[in-house]
Amino acid sequence: MQSVFLDTIQGKQTERPPVWFMRQAGRVLPNYRALKENYTFSELMEDPKLAAEVTLMPIHDLGVDAAILFSDILVVPEALGMSLEFTDAGPVFGKPLHAYDEPLKQLTRNMDKVAHVYDVIDEIVKTRPANIPLIGFCGGLLTTFCFMFRDNVRDITFKNATEFLYKDRKTSQQIIDALTDISIEYAVKQAEHGVEAFQLFETYGGLIPEDLYLEMILPASKRILDAVRAKGIPTIYFPKDLGNGISAINKEITDFVGIDWRMSLKHARSIVDPEVGLQGNLDPRLLYADQKTIEETLNKTYLPFGRDNQKWIFNLGHGILPDLPVENVKFVIDWVKNTHWQRK
């Protein structure tokens, strides 16, 4: 498979950086919104043909260089016995862990809950264009832990989870370990079914102090990434909002690290192991601007960086926002693909 994405993540020289966007499957796409009129999120996610169609939509509608599996990070807690419902307002657990006196005892393995994901991967591999790689993923451990304690879909402070973590460090670590074990099995199965790269999404990496994250979460995250890499699959680790803590991420942990929009690529490159590639960090809110302003930013910041850095995947510093103008999303992708990057 000839792919600018795979060549880049495998350390090969390319004429331009690859481009894909987190949360590209859905949200801003008119064809996705049309599907949503007839199917719920769960129906789209669990039906292999529908999920494969949504996964490949950004390939056909936007022209990105890689597809990412259409699923959700919270299927892992489902496989640990938690009941989950996807409402119009967001995902809700029937009973979050903070409601139990002994939350660890509520976690029981049921891998049948994620079996549909492997069927989806099989369908994508069967129906995708020949030069399009598939990225698999699962949720970061702290992020998933926090959602498991949340009982209000509008709560982005995750007070229940952080309070529990500080009150009962031992049980919190045991829950993290249970999440790690099941995430490893889930990630390895994705690799066995045909994903060519894997991303660990830690959306809320900045919820706890950097040193606590590096002590509690990073070693367990490395176990997941190690298991995937043992299958010959390159990895991307995206610990959003970890700040200068990303300096602790080296080649022993991952192949590429995602950079959020709060940190410049230049600074990230100066503090991250030079053997580790970078992904990101375009502020998705820039795409609200007019295309002239967008292009000026791209030419000023991203063209020089991409010219001088082969180990870089063009992406956002977080996911696509649901109300971004789709024409601006397409404009950025076309700019990446059509720009002369002046690479030597």
C-alpha positions as CSV (number, residue, x, y, z in Angstrom):
1,M,0.0,0.0,0.0
2,Q,1.5,3.3,-1.1
3,S,0.4,5.9,1.5
4,V,1.9,9.2,2.5
5,F,0.5,8.7,6.0
6,L,2.1,5.3,6.5
7,D,5.4,6.4,4.9
8,T,5.6,9.4,7.3
9,I,4.7,7.4,10.5
10,Q,7.2,4.8,9.5
11,G,9.9,7.4,9.2
12,K,10.3,7.5,5.4
13,Q,10.9,10.7,3.3
14,T,7.8,12.2,1.7
15,E,7.2,15.3,-0.5
16,R,4.5,16.6,1.9
17,P,3.0,15.9,5.3
18,P,0.0,13.6,5.5
19,V,-3.3,15.1,6.6
20,W,-6.2,13.7,8.6
21,F,-8.4,15.3,11.3
22,M,-9.6,13.9,14.6
23,R,-13.4,13.6,14.6
24,Q,-13.4,13.7,10.9
25,A,-15.9,10.9,10.6
26,G,-19.2,12.7,11.0
27,R,-20.0,16.1,12.6
28,V,-19.5,18.5,9.7
29,L,-20.2,16.2,6.8
30,P,-23.6,16.7,5.1
31,N,-23.7,13.0,4.2
32,Y,-23.2,12.1,7.8
33,R,-26.0,14.4,9.0
34,A,-28.3,12.8,6.4
35,L,-27.6,9.4,7.9
36,K,-28.2,10.7,11.4
37,E,-31.8,11.6,10.3
38,N,-32.5,7.9,10.0
39,Y,-30.2,6.2,12.5
40,T,-29.1,6.8,16.1
41,F,-25.4,7.1,16.9
42,S,-25.4,3.6,18.4
43,E,-27.0,2.2,15.3
44,L,-24.4,3.8,13.1
45,M,-21.6,2.6,15.3
46,E,-22.7,-0.9,15.7
47,D,-23.8,-1.8,12.2
48,P,-20.6,-2.8,10.2
49,K,-21.8,-1.5,6.9
50,L,-23.0,1.8,8.3
51,A,-19.9,2.3,10.5
52,A,-17.6,1.5,7.5
53,E,-19.5,4.0,5.4
54,V,-19.1,6.7,8.0
55,T,-15.4,5.8,8.5
56,L,-14.7,6.2,4.8
57,M,-16.9,9.4,4.3
58,P,-14.0,11.8,5.0
59,I,-11.9,10.0,2.4
60,H,-14.5,10.5,-0.3
61,D,-15.9,13.9,0.9
62,L,-12.8,15.6,2.2
63,G,-9.9,13.9,0.6
64,V,-7.9,13.1,3.8
65,D,-5.0,10.7,3.7
66,A,-6.2,8.2,6.4
67,A,-9.4,6.9,7.8
68,I,-10.0,6.5,11.5
69,L,-12.3,3.9,12.9
70,F,-15.8,5.3,13.6
71,S,-16.5,4.2,17.2
72,D,-16.4,5.7,20.7
73,I,-13.9,5.5,23.6
74,L,-16.6,4.5,26.0
75,V,-17.1,1.0,24.5
76,V,-14.3,-0.1,26.8
77,P,-16.2,0.7,30.0
78,E,-19.1,-1.1,28.4
79,A,-16.9,-4.2,28.1
80,L,-16.1,-3.8,31.8
81,G,-19.8,-4.2,32.6
82,M,-21.0,-0.6,32.7
83,S,-24.4,0.2,31.0
84,L,-24.0,3.0,28.5
85,E,-26.6,5.0,26.5
86,F,-25.8,7.5,23.8
87,T,-28.3,10.3,24.2
88,D,-28.7,13.5,22.1
89,A,-26.9,15.4,24.8
90,G,-24.0,12.9,25.0
91,P,-23.1,9.5,26.5
92,V,-24.6,8.6,29.9
93,F,-23.8,5.6,32.1
94,G,-26.7,4.0,33.8
95,K,-24.9,4.2,37.1
96,P,-21.5,5.9,37.4
97,L,-18.8,4.4,39.6
98,H,-19.0,7.0,42.3
99,A,-22.6,5.8,43.1
100,Y,-21.1,2.5,44.5
101,D,-19.4,2.0,47.8
102,E,-17.0,-0.4,46.2
103,P,-16.7,0.7,42.5
104,L,-14.0,-1.8,41.6
105,K,-16.3,-4.7,42.3
106,Q,-18.7,-3.5,39.7
107,L,-16.2,-4.1,36.9
108,T,-16.7,-7.4,35.1
109,R,-15.3,-8.3,31.7
110,N,-17.6,-8.9,28.7
111,M,-15.6,-8.6,25.5
112,D,-18.8,-9.4,23.5
113,K,-19.6,-5.7,24.0
114,V,-16.9,-4.7,21.6
115,A,-17.1,-7.6,19.1
116,H,-19.0,-5.4,16.6
117,V,-15.9,-3.1,16.4
118,Y,-13.9,-6.0,14.8
119,D,-16.7,-6.6,12.3
120,V,-16.6,-2.9,11.4
121,I,-12.8,-3.1,10.9
122,D,-13.3,-6.1,8.6
123,E,-15.8,-4.2,6.6
124,I,-13.7,-1.1,6.3
125,V,-10.6,-3.1,5.1
126,K,-12.8,-4.9,2.5
127,T,-14.4,-1.7,1.1
128,R,-11.8,1.1,1.4
129,P,-9.7,2.6,-1.4
130,A,-6.5,0.7,-1.9
131,N,-4.2,3.5,-0.8
132,I,-6.1,4.5,2.4
133,P,-4.8,3.2,5.8
134,L,-7.0,2.7,8.7
135,I,-6.2,4.1,12.2
136,G,-7.6,2.3,15.2
137,F,-7.9,3.8,18.6
138,C,-9.0,3.6,22.2
139,G,-9.5,6.2,24.9
140,G,-6.7,7.4,27.2
141,L,-6.8,5.9,30.6
142,L,-7.4,9.0,32.7
143,T,-10.0,10.3,30.2
144,T,-11.9,6.9,30.3
145,F,-11.6,6.7,34.1
146,C,-13.1,10.2,34.4
147,F,-16.1,9.4,32.2
148,M,-16.8,6.3,34.3
149,F,-17.5,8.5,37.3
150,R,-19.5,11.2,35.6
151,D,-23.3,11.4,36.0
152,N,-23.9,14.8,34.3
153,V,-23.2,15.0,30.6
154,R,-22.4,18.7,30.9
155,D,-19.8,18.2,33.6
156,I,-16.3,18.8,32.1
157,T,-14.7,19.2,35.5
158,F,-15.1,15.5,36.3
159,K,-15.2,16.3,40.0
160,N,-16.5,12.9,41.0
161,A,-13.5,11.2,39.4
162,T,-10.8,13.5,40.6
163,E,-12.2,13.6,44.1
164,F,-12.2,9.8,44.2
165,L,-8.7,9.6,42.8
166,Y,-7.3,11.8,45.6
167,K,-9.4,10.1,48.3
168,D,-8.6,6.5,47.3
169,R,-5.4,6.3,45.3
170,K,-5.1,2.5,45.7
171,T,-8.6,1.7,44.3
172,S,-8.1,4.3,41.6
173,Q,-4.9,2.6,40.5
174,Q,-6.7,-0.7,40.5
175,I,-9.4,0.7,38.2
176,I,-6.7,2.1,35.9
177,D,-5.1,-1.3,35.8
178,A,-8.4,-3.0,34.9
179,L,-8.9,-0.4,32.1
180,T,-5.4,-1.0,30.9
181,D,-5.8,-4.8,30.7
182,I,-9.0,-4.6,28.7
183,S,-7.7,-1.8,26.5
184,I,-4.7,-3.9,25.6
185,E,-6.9,-6.8,24.5
186,Y,-9.1,-4.4,22.6
187,A,-6.2,-2.6,20.9
188,V,-4.4,-5.9,20.0
189,K,-7.6,-7.2,18.4
190,Q,-7.9,-4.1,16.3
191,A,-4.4,-4.7,15.1
192,E,-5.2,-8.3,14.3
193,H,-8.2,-7.3,12.3
194,G,-6.2,-4.9,10.1
195,V,-5.7,-1.4,11.4
196,E,-2.3,0.0,10.2
197,A,-1.8,2.6,12.9
198,F,-3.2,3.2,16.4
199,Q,-3.9,6.3,18.4
200,L,-4.4,6.6,22.2
201,F,-6.7,9.5,22.8
202,E,-6.1,11.2,26.2
203,T,-8.4,14.2,25.8
204,Y,-8.2,15.2,29.5
205,G,-4.5,14.6,30.2
206,G,-4.4,18.0,31.9
207,L,-7.0,17.2,34.6
208,I,-4.4,16.2,37.2
209,P,-0.9,17.6,37.8
210,E,1.8,16.6,35.4
211,D,3.8,14.7,37.9
212,L,0.8,12.6,39.0
213,Y,-0.1,11.9,35.4
214,L,3.5,10.7,34.6
215,E,3.5,8.5,37.8
216,M,0.0,7.0,37.5
217,I,-1.1,7.1,33.9
218,L,2.0,7.2,31.6
219,P,3.4,3.7,32.6
220,A,0.0,2.1,32.1
221,S,-0.5,3.9,28.7
222,K,2.9,2.6,27.6
223,R,1.7,-0.9,28.3
224,I,-1.2,-0.4,25.8
225,L,1.1,1.2,23.2
226,D,3.8,-1.6,23.7
227,A,1.2,-4.3,23.0
228,V,0.2,-2.6,19.7
229,R,3.7,-2.0,18.6
230,A,4.5,-5.7,19.3
231,K,2.1,-6.4,16.5
232,G,4.1,-4.2,14.2
233,I,1.6,-1.3,14.3
234,P,3.0,2.2,14.7
235,T,1.4,4.3,17.4
236,I,0.3,7.9,18.1
237,Y,-0.1,9.1,21.7
238,F,-2.2,12.2,22.2
239,P,-2.1,13.4,25.9
240,K,-3.9,16.7,25.4
241,D,-3.1,19.5,27.8
242,L,-0.2,17.6,29.4
243,G,1.9,20.7,28.6
244,N,5.7,20.3,29.1
245,G,5.0,16.8,30.4
246,I,5.2,15.6,26.8
247,S,9.0,15.9,27.2
248,A,8.8,12.6,29.1
249,I,7.5,10.9,26.0
250,N,10.3,9.2,24.1
251,K,10.7,6.5,21.4
252,E,10.3,3.8,24.0
253,I,6.7,4.9,24.5
254,T,5.4,5.8,21.1
255,D,6.2,6.6,17.5
256,F,4.4,9.9,17.3
257,V,2.9,12.3,19.9
258,G,-0.1,14.5,19.3
259,I,0.3,18.2,20.1
260,D,-2.6,20.3,21.2
261,W,-3.3,23.9,20.1
262,R,-2.0,25.4,23.3
263,M,1.6,24.5,22.5
264,S,3.5,25.6,19.4
265,L,5.0,22.9,17.2
266,K,8.3,24.7,17.4
267,H,8.4,24.4,21.2
268,A,7.1,20.8,21.1
269,R,9.8,19.8,18.7
270,S,12.4,21.4,21.1
271,I,11.3,19.3,24.1
272,V,10.2,16.0,22.6
273,D,12.7,13.2,21.9
274,P,13.8,13.9,18.3
275,E,13.1,10.3,17.3
276,V,9.4,10.8,18.1
277,G,7.3,12.4,15.4
278,L,4.8,15.1,16.0
279,Q,1.1,15.3,15.0
280,G,-1.0,18.5,15.2
281,N,-1.5,21.2,16.3
282,L,-3.9,23.5,14.3
283,D,-6.4,25.2,16.5
284,P,-9.8,24.0,15.1
285,R,-11.3,27.4,15.9
286,L,-9.2,28.9,13.2
287,L,-11.5,27.2,10.7
288,Y,-14.3,29.7,11.7
289,A,-12.2,32.4,10.0
290,D,-12.3,33.4,6.4
291,Q,-10.1,31.4,4.0
292,K,-7.7,34.3,3.5
293,T,-7.0,34.4,7.2
294,I,-6.7,30.7,7.4
295,E,-4.2,30.6,4.5
296,E,-2.1,33.3,6.0
297,T,-1.7,31.3,9.2
298,L,-1.0,28.1,7.3
299,N,1.7,29.8,5.2
300,K,3.3,31.7,8.2
301,T,3.4,28.8,10.7
302,Y,2.8,25.4,9.1
303,L,4.6,25.7,5.8
304,P,8.0,26.5,7.4
305,F,7.6,23.8,10.0
306,G,6.5,21.2,7.5
307,R,9.4,22.1,5.2
308,D,11.9,21.5,7.9
309,N,10.3,18.5,9.7
310,Q,9.7,15.2,7.9
311,K,8.4,13.6,11.1
312,W,5.1,15.5,11.2
313,I,1.5,14.6,10.5
314,F,-0.8,17.6,9.8
315,N,-3.8,17.5,12.1
316,L,-5.8,19.6,14.5
317,G,-4.9,20.3,18.1
318,H,-8.2,18.6,19.0
319,G,-11.2,17.3,17.2
320,I,-13.3,18.9,14.5
321,L,-16.0,21.1,16.1
322,P,-19.5,20.2,14.9
323,D,-20.4,23.6,13.5
324,L,-17.3,24.4,11.5
325,P,-17.9,25.3,7.9
326,V,-17.3,22.2,5.9
327,E,-15.9,24.2,3.0
328,N,-13.1,25.5,5.4
329,V,-12.3,22.0,6.5
330,K,-11.9,21.0,2.8
331,F,-9.9,24.2,2.1
332,V,-7.3,23.3,4.7
333,I,-7.0,19.7,3.5
334,D,-6.6,20.9,-0.1
335,W,-4.0,23.4,1.0
336,V,-1.9,20.7,2.6
337,K,-2.1,18.5,-0.5
338,N,-1.5,21.2,-3.1
339,T,1.2,23.3,-1.3
340,H,4.8,22.9,-2.5
341,W,6.5,22.0,0.8
342,Q,10.1,22.6,-0.6
343,R,11.4,19.5,1.2
344,K,14.9,18.5,0.3
